[in-house]
């Protein structure tokens, strides 16, 4: 089960109480106080682990607490420190204040271990309170209680490529044929109800992570459909692949502008990310229809079909556009990296998409 939002109460351990004790041994005259200090309460840490992919292991665990420190003992023995609590989360988890919603931590790097709440100090034993005028102190300090905080954990996926499109345009099919992901695929809308990650391997040395985001509908940025719950998962994605159904009853221009509008309404910064456009389901039309629609759409974007994608394997018989990044370092962020029709079923231009995305990811990683 995919869980990306949980409420938790986290509490550090209480410090142990100091001991009130007096030395009592045979042949030892006037032994005096020897009560030891209490142990410190356990801390609360957050640890980032890339082998964890959801927050589902926190379901039913609303209250998490570190261990208390042990009380001090006789003979000036210190109490044992309380065992710390490690809250293990996947990369991309944000820790928000449960009351104000303020972002307290943004956990993105695998292996990071961050102290969140420190345990309470242990109390001093009565050995600390002896003096010339108080040779028999009969009191010790109690331990200090550990702090408690209500937090909300929110997971935002980290991927190199985020798939953006209307429901049932072939996002799940694409990620299933390019990567190791196994999403549910069916011929109805909103088959994907939870985001899916897949690793696309191009060779023994290069790969990238692709995220299949549930379908976006018009008004998603206002909370309609699956709306904000899943738009947030493309916030950390540096490169967006707009998937537009070339065989849909909606015009290509309408589909693209609607998707771009929803992304921009959700996040102005996200709308400036690098992107490309894939025209899906080209197998549902004749080659002439695909060629005509592709050419019109590319010209609508103010571009011209070209042969720059030949080094990625773009097939020559279908009009396509690709920026020429071989002759200079970087590319124009305001234009799509490529526009290409393809089919996951017939595999037309599928390998080209795979390697063109690798080129785009490599460019964005330089920034």
Phi, psi and omega in degrees: 000136178266122177235127183238012182204117180222149175257133181223150167250119182250132182228130174282159182288150175282148175287146178285152180285146173290156184264146170254110184211151178232140183293127180228094178226147177296136179071008175252114184271133175052061184299323177083178182290141178216029179288128182276171181278152175285155179281153179288144177290155181291147177275167173245121179245153166253132178236132182265126182228117182291347177279356175257130187244346180221176175257016186296335181289354176265356180298129181080004180243067184289333182237121178238134187222138172283164182284149176283153173287151180278151177295155175293167183227175179294169180061034177059029180277131178282147173287154180290140176294144177289147180288133181286158177256128175253119177263108185269124183228156176283157175303141181100004181275133172253141176254117183246147175297131184295338182260312187265341184079005179295138178283117181268320180219146175235104191259107186235338187261123180302135178093347179297138176229115189239130176289125181254310178228133179267140180293159180290149179287149175283151179283155179280139176284169186290350177298335181282347188253006178283152179192178181301327182260357180218079185275352179225065180293128183252027180219159176215166182278142169285161176286157178273135180292144177285152181287150177236139180221139172268126182227162171238128176264132182228123182263127174238117187300147175249119180215158177282323182231126176251128180273126182237127180185171175291165175299144172064039176255002176104016180296314180295322179296317180298312183293333180287327182271339181265334189232188179269006180285150179232070180286161174286135181233128178206165184269055173206162186286155179059039170297319178273114179253347178227145179298147179233140176250142176218144178264121179263114180261124180263328174201193183290345188241347185230141177201168174210161184258130180246138180245126175266108182265136177308150187305142179259136175244167177298130183094004181300324181291346175262005177100005181284155181062225175275348166035233189296334182302330185242340173301328182296339183284350176260003181299323184267002183273123184282336183230131182249136174248107177283123180252118186239130184280111183288341181258009182283158178290337177283145176293150180301319180298318180297315180300312183296313183294326178294314179297314180298322179295316181295320178296316181293319179296327180286317183206117178297320180296319181296327182291346178263003178292158174295149183205166173218169182232127176245126179266107190273168175058041179291345178286347182277352181236167175287161180299326179294318180294318178298315181298316182294312182295319181297314182297317180297318182293317179298320178290327176299329179280000181080025182241175177231138175304143181213181183252015184295341182274007184295331179287346174264353179097019177301133182282136190288340187277357180239128178300130180213165179229141175210137176291148180268098179260006179281334186262353178207164184270114180098175180212171185283114183293336185281348179246155177296145177295321174205159171229121185209134172280145178205171176219127176286336183280306180278350179068019177293124180062013182293314178295325178298317177301314183303313184278331176294321177295322176299317177299318180294317180298317179299323178293316182291331179291339178287339188277000000 
